[in-house]
Structures are given as C-alpha cells and as structure tokens.
Amino acid sequence: MFGLGGAELGFVLLAILLIFGPSQIPKMARGLGQALREFKKAQREITDEITRDESEEKKASDKASEKTPQS
C-alpha cells in the first residue's frame, strides 16, 4: 500500500495515535467516512445527469430523424 512496508505503516499509525490520542481517531475516521460518502454521492449524481442528458439527446435526434422524409 503506497510502497509502505509493515514497519513504516506501524510507525505512521503509532505517530497518529500519539499526536491525536485514542479519543480523536474514531472521530477522524467517521469524518473521513462521511466525506468519502458525500464524494461518491456527488460522483453518482454527475454520472446519472450525464447519462440522462445523453439519453434525452438520443431521443431528440431519433424524433428528428423520424420527421425528415427518407428517399
């Protein structure tokens, strides 16, 4: 993970524990989880909007092609 070995990862976790204390870590993790959830929700909404716009454009072009006479 990110090129970190077991010792380096353990050292980083120990440093975080010493800096923030055991009571702050769950709060930080909860905040990070909420931020990730909001990011994924926004990403999903944007994807849905793009998909909806593309399908509306396709329907409009299909209707326009039906109205024009074909030889």
PDB file of N, CA, C and O in Angstrom:
ATOM      1  N   MET A   1       0.847  -1.176   0.000  1.00  0.00           N
ATOM      2  CA  MET A   1       0.000   0.000   0.000  1.00  0.00           C
ATOM      3  C   MET A   1       0.889   1.235   0.000  1.00  0.00           C
ATOM      4  O   MET A   1       1.569   1.506   0.990  1.00  0.00           O
ATOM      5  N   PHE A   2       0.895   1.978  -1.081  1.00  0.00           N
ATOM      6  CA  PHE A   2       1.673   3.199  -1.254  1.00  0.00           C
ATOM      7  C   PHE A   2       3.165   2.952  -1.072  1.00  0.00           C
ATOM      8  O   PHE A   2       3.907   3.880  -0.751  1.00  0.00           O
ATOM      9  N   GLY A   3       3.610   1.735  -1.269  1.00  0.00           N
ATOM     10  CA  GLY A   3       5.024   1.420  -1.141  1.00  0.00           C
ATOM     11  C   GLY A   3       5.495   1.379   0.304  1.00  0.00           C
ATOM     12  O   GLY A   3       6.699   1.428   0.559  1.00  0.00           O
ATOM     13  N   LEU A   4       4.580   1.292   1.246  1.00  0.00           N
ATOM     14  CA  LEU A   4       4.963   1.226   2.655  1.00  0.00           C
ATOM     15  C   LEU A   4       4.999  -0.223   3.117  1.00  0.00           C
ATOM     16  O   LEU A   4       4.110  -1.014   2.800  1.00  0.00           O
ATOM     17  N   GLY A   5       6.023  -0.553   3.860  1.00  0.00           N
ATOM     18  CA  GLY A   5       6.107  -1.879   4.438  1.00  0.00           C
ATOM     19  C   GLY A   5       5.380  -1.917   5.770  1.00  0.00           C
ATOM     20  O   GLY A   5       4.784  -0.926   6.192  1.00  0.00           O
ATOM     21  N   GLY A   6       5.432  -3.052   6.419  1.00  0.00           N
ATOM     22  CA  GLY A   6       4.756  -3.212   7.704  1.00  0.00           C
ATOM     23  C   GLY A   6       5.309  -2.301   8.784  1.00  0.00           C
ATOM     24  O   GLY A   6       4.551  -1.731   9.568  1.00  0.00           O
ATOM     25  N   ALA A   7       6.625  -2.161   8.829  1.00  0.00           N
ATOM     26  CA  ALA A   7       7.248  -1.329   9.861  1.00  0.00           C
ATOM     27  C   ALA A   7       6.890   0.148   9.660  1.00  0.00           C
ATOM     28  O   ALA A   7       6.566   0.854  10.615  1.00  0.00           O
ATOM     29  N   GLU A   8       6.955   0.597   8.418  1.00  0.00           N
ATOM     30  CA  GLU A   8       6.635   2.001   8.142  1.00  0.00           C
ATOM     31  C   GLU A   8       5.179   2.308   8.453  1.00  0.00           C
ATOM     32  O   GLU A   8       4.865   3.350   9.029  1.00  0.00           O
ATOM     33  N   LEU A   9       4.291   1.394   8.067  1.00  0.00           N
ATOM     34  CA  LEU A   9       2.869   1.585   8.330  1.00  0.00           C
ATOM     35  C   LEU A   9       2.597   1.615   9.828  1.00  0.00           C
ATOM     36  O   LEU A   9       1.814   2.437  10.305  1.00  0.00           O
ATOM     37  N   GLY A  10       3.241   0.722  10.567  1.00  0.00           N
ATOM     38  CA  GLY A  10       3.095   0.705  12.024  1.00  0.00           C
ATOM     39  C   GLY A  10       3.597   1.993  12.654  1.00  0.00           C
ATOM     40  O   GLY A  10       2.979   2.519  13.580  1.00  0.00           O
ATOM     41  N   PHE A  11       4.717   2.499  12.153  1.00  0.00           N
ATOM     42  CA  PHE A  11       5.256   3.746  12.681  1.00  0.00           C
ATOM     43  C   PHE A  11       4.306   4.910  12.430  1.00  0.00           C
ATOM     44  O   PHE A  11       4.106   5.745  13.313  1.00  0.00           O
ATOM     45  N   VAL A  12       3.715   4.976  11.232  1.00  0.00           N
ATOM     46  CA  VAL A  12       2.769   6.046  10.908  1.00  0.00           C
ATOM     47  C   VAL A  12       1.543   5.953  11.813  1.00  0.00           C
ATOM     48  O   VAL A  12       1.084   6.969  12.334  1.00  0.00           O
ATOM     49  N   LEU A  13       1.009   4.755  12.005  1.00  0.00           N
ATOM     50  CA  LEU A  13      -0.158   4.583  12.876  1.00  0.00           C
ATOM     51  C   LEU A  13       0.162   4.951  14.323  1.00  0.00           C
ATOM     52  O   LEU A  13      -0.664   5.558  15.003  1.00  0.00           O
ATOM     53  N   LEU A  14       1.342   4.593  14.793  1.00  0.00           N
ATOM     54  CA  LEU A  14       1.753   4.948  16.154  1.00  0.00           C
ATOM     55  C   LEU A  14       1.895   6.461  16.292  1.00  0.00           C
ATOM     56  O   LEU A  14       1.494   7.028  17.309  1.00  0.00           O
ATOM     57  N   ALA A  15       2.459   7.119  15.285  1.00  0.00           N
ATOM     58  CA  ALA A  15       2.608   8.577  15.321  1.00  0.00           C
ATOM     59  C   ALA A  15       1.240   9.250  15.353  1.00  0.00           C
ATOM     60  O   ALA A  15       1.038  10.207  16.100  1.00  0.00           O
ATOM     61  N   ILE A  16       0.299   8.756  14.549  1.00  0.00           N
ATOM     62  CA  ILE A  16      -1.054   9.323  14.549  1.00  0.00           C
ATOM     63  C   ILE A  16      -1.701   9.136  15.920  1.00  0.00           C
ATOM     64  O   ILE A  16      -2.352  10.046  16.433  1.00  0.00           O
ATOM     65  N   LEU A  17      -1.522   7.972  16.501  1.00  0.00           N
ATOM     66  CA  LEU A  17      -2.088   7.698  17.823  1.00  0.00           C
ATOM     67  C   LEU A  17      -1.499   8.630  18.875  1.00  0.00           C
ATOM     68  O   LEU A  17      -2.227   9.139  19.728  1.00  0.00           O
ATOM     69  N   LEU A  18      -0.193   8.857  18.825  1.00  0.00           N
ATOM     70  CA  LEU A  18       0.453   9.741  19.805  1.00  0.00           C
ATOM     71  C   LEU A  18       0.069  11.201  19.598  1.00  0.00           C
ATOM     72  O   LEU A  18      -0.088  11.939  20.570  1.00  0.00           O
ATOM     73  N   ILE A  19      -0.082  11.622  18.363  1.00  0.00           N
ATOM     74  CA  ILE A  19      -0.390  13.026  18.081  1.00  0.00           C
ATOM     75  C   ILE A  19      -1.842  13.353  18.432  1.00  0.00           C
ATOM     76  O   ILE A  19      -2.105  14.351  19.102  1.00  0.00           O
ATOM     77  N   PHE A  20      -2.771  12.531  17.992  1.00  0.00           N
ATOM     78  CA  PHE A  20      -4.184  12.855  18.153  1.00  0.00           C
ATOM     79  C   PHE A  20      -4.839  12.208  19.367  1.00  0.00           C
ATOM     80  O   PHE A  20      -5.872  12.688  19.834  1.00  0.00           O
ATOM     81  N   GLY A  21      -4.273  11.154  19.873  1.00  0.00           N
ATOM     82  CA  GLY A  21      -4.855  10.484  21.025  1.00  0.00           C
ATOM     83  C   GLY A  21      -5.929   9.496  20.612  1.00  0.00           C
ATOM     84  O   GLY A  21      -6.504   9.602  19.529  1.00  0.00           O
ATOM     85  N   PRO A  22      -6.196   8.536  21.485  1.00  0.00           N
ATOM     86  CA  PRO A  22      -7.145   7.475  21.130  1.00  0.00           C
ATOM     87  C   PRO A  22      -8.589   7.955  21.005  1.00  0.00           C
ATOM     88  O   PRO A  22      -9.380   7.318  20.310  1.00  0.00           O
ATOM     89  N   SER A  23      -8.950   9.043  21.648  1.00  0.00           N
ATOM     90  CA  SER A  23     -10.341   9.501  21.579  1.00  0.00           C
ATOM     91  C   SER A  23     -10.649  10.235  20.271  1.00  0.00           C
ATOM     92  O   SER A  23     -11.807  10.284  19.856  1.00  0.00           O
ATOM     93  N   GLN A  24      -9.643  10.800  19.624  1.00  0.00           N
ATOM     94  CA  GLN A  24      -9.865  11.572  18.405  1.00  0.00           C
ATOM     95  C   GLN A  24      -9.867  10.720  17.144  1.00  0.00           C
ATOM     96  O   GLN A  24     -10.431  11.126  16.129  1.00  0.00           O
ATOM     97  N   ILE A  25      -9.249   9.555  17.191  1.00  0.00           N
ATOM     98  CA  ILE A  25      -9.140   8.726  15.987  1.00  0.00           C
ATOM     99  C   ILE A  25     -10.503   8.278  15.470  1.00  0.00           C
ATOM    100  O   ILE A  25     -10.727   8.365  14.263  1.00  0.00           O
ATOM    101  N   PRO A  26     -11.437   7.800  16.313  1.00  0.00           N
ATOM    102  CA  PRO A  26     -12.754   7.438  15.778  1.00  0.00           C
ATOM    103  C   PRO A  26     -13.496   8.624  15.158  1.00  0.00           C
ATOM    104  O   PRO A  26     -14.191   8.466  14.154  1.00  0.00           O
ATOM    105  N   LYS A  27     -13.351   9.797  15.747  1.00  0.00           N
ATOM    106  CA  LYS A  27     -13.989  10.994  15.181  1.00  0.00           C
ATOM    107  C   LYS A  27     -13.406  11.326  13.813  1.00  0.00           C
ATOM    108  O   LYS A  27     -14.140  11.685  12.892  1.00  0.00           O
ATOM    109  N   MET A  28     -12.093  11.206  13.680  1.00  0.00           N
ATOM    110  CA  MET A  28     -11.448  11.482  12.398  1.00  0.00           C
ATOM    111  C   MET A  28     -11.866  10.451  11.355  1.00  0.00           C
ATOM    112  O   MET A  28     -12.117  10.798  10.201  1.00  0.00           O
ATOM    113  N   ALA A  29     -11.939   9.192  11.759  1.00  0.00           N
ATOM    114  CA  ALA A  29     -12.345   8.140  10.823  1.00  0.00           C
ATOM    115  C   ALA A  29     -13.795   8.340  10.390  1.00  0.00           C
ATOM    116  O   ALA A  29     -14.128   8.131   9.224  1.00  0.00           O
ATOM    117  N   ARG A  30     -14.654   8.742  11.318  1.00  0.00           N
ATOM    118  CA  ARG A  30     -16.061   8.998  10.994  1.00  0.00           C
ATOM    119  C   ARG A  30     -16.172  10.157  10.009  1.00  0.00           C
ATOM    120  O   ARG A  30     -16.936  10.085   9.046  1.00  0.00           O
ATOM    121  N   GLY A  31     -15.428  11.203  10.241  1.00  0.00           N
ATOM    122  CA  GLY A  31     -15.434  12.348   9.329  1.00  0.00           C
ATOM    123  C   GLY A  31     -14.912  11.977   7.955  1.00  0.00           C
ATOM    124  O   GLY A  31     -15.448  12.436   6.946  1.00  0.00           O
ATOM    125  N   LEU A  32     -13.878  11.155   7.900  1.00  0.00           N
ATOM    126  CA  LEU A  32     -13.339  10.703   6.623  1.00  0.00           C
ATOM    127  C   LEU A  32     -14.361   9.845   5.891  1.00  0.00           C
ATOM    128  O   LEU A  32     -14.517   9.965   4.675  1.00  0.00           O
ATOM    129  N   GLY A  33     -15.055   8.984   6.616  1.00  0.00           N
ATOM    130  CA  GLY A  33     -16.097   8.147   6.012  1.00  0.00           C
ATOM    131  C   GLY A  33     -17.228   8.982   5.440  1.00  0.00           C
ATOM    132  O   GLY A  33     -17.719   8.699   4.348  1.00  0.00           O
ATOM    133  N   GLN A  34     -17.642  10.003   6.166  1.00  0.00           N
ATOM    134  CA  GLN A  34     -18.715  10.875   5.679  1.00  0.00           C
ATOM    135  C   GLN A  34     -18.270  11.648   4.441  1.00  0.00           C
ATOM    136  O   GLN A  34     -19.049  11.836   3.506  1.00  0.00           O
ATOM    137  N   ALA A  35     -17.027  12.091   4.438  1.00  0.00           N
ATOM    138  CA  ALA A  35     -16.510  12.821   3.279  1.00  0.00           C
ATOM    139  C   ALA A  35     -16.472  11.916   2.046  1.00  0.00           C
ATOM    140  O   ALA A  35     -16.846  12.341   0.953  1.00  0.00           O
ATOM    141  N   LEU A  36     -16.025  10.676   2.217  1.00  0.00           N
ATOM    142  CA  LEU A  36     -15.995   9.735   1.100  1.00  0.00           C
ATOM    143  C   LEU A  36     -17.396   9.426   0.599  1.00  0.00           C
ATOM    144  O   LEU A  36     -17.613   9.315  -0.608  1.00  0.00           O
ATOM    145  N   ARG A  37     -18.357   9.285   1.522  1.00  0.00           N
ATOM    146  CA  ARG A  37     -19.747   9.025   1.138  1.00  0.00           C
ATOM    147  C   ARG A  37     -20.304  10.182   0.310  1.00  0.00           C
ATOM    148  O   ARG A  37     -20.949   9.958  -0.714  1.00  0.00           O
ATOM    149  N   GLU A  38     -20.059  11.408   0.746  1.00  0.00           N
ATOM    150  CA  GLU A  38     -20.536  12.584   0.017  1.00  0.00           C
ATOM    151  C   GLU A  38     -19.880  12.684  -1.355  1.00  0.00           C
ATOM    152  O   GLU A  38     -20.532  13.051  -2.333  1.00  0.00           O
ATOM    153  N   PHE A  39     -18.592  12.359  -1.427  1.00  0.00           N
ATOM    154  CA  PHE A  39     -17.895  12.401  -2.704  1.00  0.00           C
ATOM    155  C   PHE A  39     -18.489  11.387  -3.670  1.00  0.00           C
ATOM    156  O   PHE A  39     -18.730  11.702  -4.835  1.00  0.00           O
ATOM    157  N   LYS A  40     -18.725  10.168  -3.189  1.00  0.00           N
ATOM    158  CA  LYS A  40     -19.310   9.134  -4.046  1.00  0.00           C
ATOM    159  C   LYS A  40     -20.719   9.510  -4.478  1.00  0.00           C
ATOM    160  O   LYS A  40     -21.112   9.234  -5.612  1.00  0.00           O
ATOM    161  N   LYS A  41     -21.489  10.138  -3.585  1.00  0.00           N
ATOM    162  CA  LYS A  41     -22.849  10.566  -3.918  1.00  0.00           C
ATOM    163  C   LYS A  41     -22.807  11.623  -5.022  1.00  0.00           C
ATOM    164  O   LYS A  41     -23.580  11.559  -5.979  1.00  0.00           O
ATOM    165  N   ALA A  42     -21.909  12.586  -4.886  1.00  0.00           N
ATOM    166  CA  ALA A  42     -21.783  13.633  -5.905  1.00  0.00           C
ATOM    167  C   ALA A  42     -21.333  13.039  -7.233  1.00  0.00           C
ATOM    168  O   ALA A  42     -21.826  13.434  -8.289  1.00  0.00           O
ATOM    169  N   GLN A  43     -20.408  12.100  -7.187  1.00  0.00           N
ATOM    170  CA  GLN A  43     -19.937  11.448  -8.404  1.00  0.00           C
ATOM    171  C   GLN A  43     -21.073  10.682  -9.085  1.00  0.00           C
ATOM    172  O   GLN A  43     -21.207  10.730 -10.308  1.00  0.00           O
ATOM    173  N   ARG A  44     -21.880   9.983  -8.308  1.00  0.00           N
ATOM    174  CA  ARG A  44     -23.010   9.224  -8.843  1.00  0.00           C
ATOM    175  C   ARG A  44     -24.043  10.165  -9.464  1.00  0.00           C
ATOM    176  O   ARG A  44     -24.592   9.869 -10.526  1.00  0.00           O
ATOM    177  N   GLU A  45     -24.311  11.302  -8.804  1.00  0.00           N
ATOM    178  CA  GLU A  45     -25.271  12.264  -9.334  1.00  0.00           C
ATOM    179  C   GLU A  45     -24.793  12.848 -10.663  1.00  0.00           C
ATOM    180  O   GLU A  45     -25.590  13.024 -11.584  1.00  0.00           O
ATOM    181  N   ILE A  46     -23.524  13.144 -10.764  1.00  0.00           N
ATOM    182  CA  ILE A  46     -22.978  13.691 -12.009  1.00  0.00           C
ATOM    183  C   ILE A  46     -23.069  12.653 -13.118  1.00  0.00           C
ATOM    184  O   ILE A  46     -23.449  12.976 -14.244  1.00  0.00           O
ATOM    185  N   THR A  47     -22.721  11.405 -12.804  1.00  0.00           N
ATOM    186  CA  THR A  47     -22.799  10.336 -13.799  1.00  0.00           C
ATOM    187  C   THR A  47     -24.235  10.141 -14.266  1.00  0.00           C
ATOM    188  O   THR A  47     -24.486   9.987 -15.461  1.00  0.00           O
ATOM    189  N   ASP A  48     -25.180  10.147 -13.323  1.00  0.00           N
ATOM    190  CA  ASP A  48     -26.588   9.991 -13.687  1.00  0.00           C
ATOM    191  C   ASP A  48     -27.066  11.138 -14.573  1.00  0.00           C
ATOM    192  O   ASP A  48     -27.811  10.920 -15.529  1.00  0.00           O
ATOM    193  N   GLU A  49     -26.639  12.359 -14.257  1.00  0.00           N
ATOM    194  CA  GLU A  49     -27.051  13.520 -15.051  1.00  0.00           C
ATOM    195  C   GLU A  49     -26.492  13.439 -16.465  1.00  0.00           C
ATOM    196  O   GLU A  49     -27.197  13.747 -17.425  1.00  0.00           O
ATOM    197  N   ILE A  50     -25.251  13.032 -16.603  1.00  0.00           N
ATOM    198  CA  ILE A  50     -24.644  12.905 -17.928  1.00  0.00           C
ATOM    199  C   ILE A  50     -25.371  11.832 -18.726  1.00  0.00           C
ATOM    200  O   ILE A  50     -25.673  12.022 -19.904  1.00  0.00           O
ATOM    201  N   THR A  51     -25.649  10.705 -18.081  1.00  0.00           N
ATOM    202  CA  THR A  51     -26.358   9.609 -18.757  1.00  0.00           C
ATOM    203  C   THR A  51     -27.749  10.055 -19.177  1.00  0.00           C
ATOM    204  O   THR A  51     -28.188   9.749 -20.286  1.00  0.00           O
ATOM    205  N   ARG A  52     -28.450  10.777 -18.302  1.00  0.00           N
ATOM    206  CA  ARG A  52     -29.792  11.258 -18.615  1.00  0.00           C
ATOM    207  C   ARG A  52     -29.749  12.239 -19.795  1.00  0.00           C
ATOM    208  O   ARG A  52     -30.595  12.172 -20.687  1.00  0.00           O
ATOM    209  N   ASP A  53     -28.773  13.144 -19.803  1.00  0.00           N
ATOM    210  CA  ASP A  53     -28.648  14.107 -20.901  1.00  0.00           C
ATOM    211  C   ASP A  53     -28.371  13.403 -22.223  1.00  0.00           C
ATOM    212  O   ASP A  53     -28.924  13.770 -23.260  1.00  0.00           O
ATOM    213  N   GLU A  54     -27.504  12.380 -22.178  1.00  0.00           N
ATOM    214  CA  GLU A  54     -27.199  11.650 -23.400  1.00  0.00           C
ATOM    215  C   GLU A  54     -28.432  10.922 -23.929  1.00  0.00           C
ATOM    216  O   GLU A  54     -28.661  10.893 -25.139  1.00  0.00           O
ATOM    217  N   SER A  55     -29.224  10.338 -23.037  1.00  0.00           N
ATOM    218  CA  SER A  55     -30.414   9.617 -23.491  1.00  0.00           C
ATOM    219  C   SER A  55     -31.457  10.596 -24.035  1.00  0.00           C
ATOM    220  O   SER A  55     -32.154  10.271 -24.996  1.00  0.00           O
ATOM    221  N   GLU A  56     -31.579  11.788 -23.441  1.00  0.00           N
ATOM    222  CA  GLU A  56     -32.510  12.787 -23.956  1.00  0.00           C
ATOM    223  C   GLU A  56     -32.076  13.281 -25.333  1.00  0.00           C
ATOM    224  O   GLU A  56     -32.916  13.494 -26.208  1.00  0.00           O
ATOM    225  N   GLU A  57     -30.773  13.464 -25.529  1.00  0.00           N
ATOM    226  CA  GLU A  57     -30.275  13.887 -26.832  1.00  0.00           C
ATOM    227  C   GLU A  57     -30.528  12.809 -27.880  1.00  0.00           C
ATOM    228  O   GLU A  57     -30.893  13.122 -29.013  1.00  0.00           O
ATOM    229  N   LYS A  58     -30.340  11.557 -27.517  1.00  0.00           N
ATOM    230  CA  LYS A  58     -30.577  10.461 -28.451  1.00  0.00           C
ATOM    231  C   LYS A  58     -32.054  10.404 -28.834  1.00  0.00           C
ATOM    232  O   LYS A  58     -32.380  10.209 -30.005  1.00  0.00           O
ATOM    233  N   LYS A  59     -32.954  10.572 -27.860  1.00  0.00           N
ATOM    234  CA  LYS A  59     -34.384  10.569 -28.153  1.00  0.00           C
ATOM    235  C   LYS A  59     -34.747  11.725 -29.088  1.00  0.00           C
ATOM    236  O   LYS A  59     -35.540  11.558 -30.015  1.00  0.00           O
ATOM    237  N   ALA A  60     -34.161  12.899 -28.835  1.00  0.00           N
ATOM    238  CA  ALA A  60     -34.449  14.065 -29.675  1.00  0.00           C
ATOM    239  C   ALA A  60     -33.948  13.838 -31.094  1.00  0.00           C
ATOM    240  O   ALA A  60     -34.627  14.205 -32.053  1.00  0.00           O
ATOM    241  N   SER A  61     -32.784  13.245 -31.241  1.00  0.00           N
ATOM    242  CA  SER A  61     -32.263  13.001 -32.590  1.00  0.00           C
ATOM    243  C   SER A  61     -33.068  11.913 -33.292  1.00  0.00           C
ATOM    244  O   SER A  61     -33.244  11.967 -34.509  1.00  0.00           O
ATOM    245  N   ASP A  62     -33.557  10.932 -32.546  1.00  0.00           N
ATOM    246  CA  ASP A  62     -34.409   9.897 -33.143  1.00  0.00           C
ATOM    247  C   ASP A  62     -35.717  10.493 -33.640  1.00  0.00           C
ATOM    248  O   ASP A  62     -36.181  10.146 -34.727  1.00  0.00           O
ATOM    249  N   LYS A  63     -36.315  11.381 -32.863  1.00  0.00           N
ATOM    250  CA  LYS A  63     -37.565  12.022 -33.280  1.00  0.00           C
ATOM    251  C   LYS A  63     -37.340  12.903 -34.507  1.00  0.00           C
ATOM    252  O   LYS A  63     -38.182  12.956 -35.403  1.00  0.00           O
ATOM    253  N   ALA A  64     -36.210  13.588 -34.540  1.00  0.00           N
ATOM    254  CA  ALA A  64     -35.892  14.459 -35.690  1.00  0.00           C
ATOM    255  C   ALA A  64     -35.680  13.630 -36.937  1.00  0.00           C
ATOM    256  O   ALA A  64     -36.072  14.051 -38.026  1.00  0.00           O
ATOM    257  N   SER A  65     -35.073  12.469 -36.811  1.00  0.00           N
ATOM    258  CA  SER A  65     -34.839  11.625 -37.990  1.00  0.00           C
ATOM    259  C   SER A  65     -36.147  10.988 -38.470  1.00  0.00           C
ATOM    260  O   SER A  65     -36.278  10.681 -39.655  1.00  0.00           O
ATOM    261  N   GLU A  66     -37.097  10.789 -37.585  1.00  0.00           N
ATOM    262  CA  GLU A  66     -38.396  10.251 -37.990  1.00  0.00           C
ATOM    263  C   GLU A  66     -39.212  11.275 -38.773  1.00  0.00           C
ATOM    264  O   GLU A  66     -39.991  10.909 -39.653  1.00  0.00           O
ATOM    265  N   LYS A  67     -39.038  12.542 -38.458  1.00  0.00           N
ATOM    266  CA  LYS A  67     -39.815  13.594 -39.116  1.00  0.00           C
ATOM    267  C   LYS A  67     -39.296  13.912 -40.503  1.00  0.00           C
ATOM    268  O   LYS A  67     -40.065  14.367 -41.349  1.00  0.00           O
ATOM    269  N   THR A  68     -38.022  13.689 -40.763  1.00  0.00           N
ATOM    270  CA  THR A  68     -37.474  14.005 -42.074  1.00  0.00           C
ATOM    271  C   THR A  68     -37.797  12.861 -43.035  1.00  0.00           C
ATOM    272  O   THR A  68     -37.645  11.688 -42.693  1.00  0.00           O
ATOM    273  N   PRO A  69     -38.250  13.220 -44.255  1.00  0.00           N
ATOM    274  CA  PRO A  69     -38.590  12.164 -45.227  1.00  0.00           C
ATOM    275  C   PRO A  69     -37.326  11.482 -45.735  1.00  0.00           C
ATOM    276  O   PRO A  69     -36.306  12.123 -45.990  1.00  0.00           O
ATOM    277  N   GLN A  70     -37.422  10.186 -45.872  1.00  0.00           N
ATOM    278  CA  GLN A  70     -36.287   9.419 -46.381  1.00  0.00           C
ATOM    279  C   GLN A  70     -36.574   9.001 -47.814  1.00  0.00           C
ATOM    280  O   GLN A  70     -37.698   8.616 -48.134  1.00  0.00           O
ATOM    281  N   SER A  71     -35.567   9.073 -48.679  1.00  0.00           N
ATOM    282  CA  SER A  71     -35.754   8.748 -50.091  1.00  0.00           C
ATOM    283  C   SER A  71     -35.572   7.284 -50.365  1.00  0.00           C
ATOM    284  O   SER A  71     -35.697   6.850 -51.510  1.00  0.00           O
TER     285      SER A  71
END
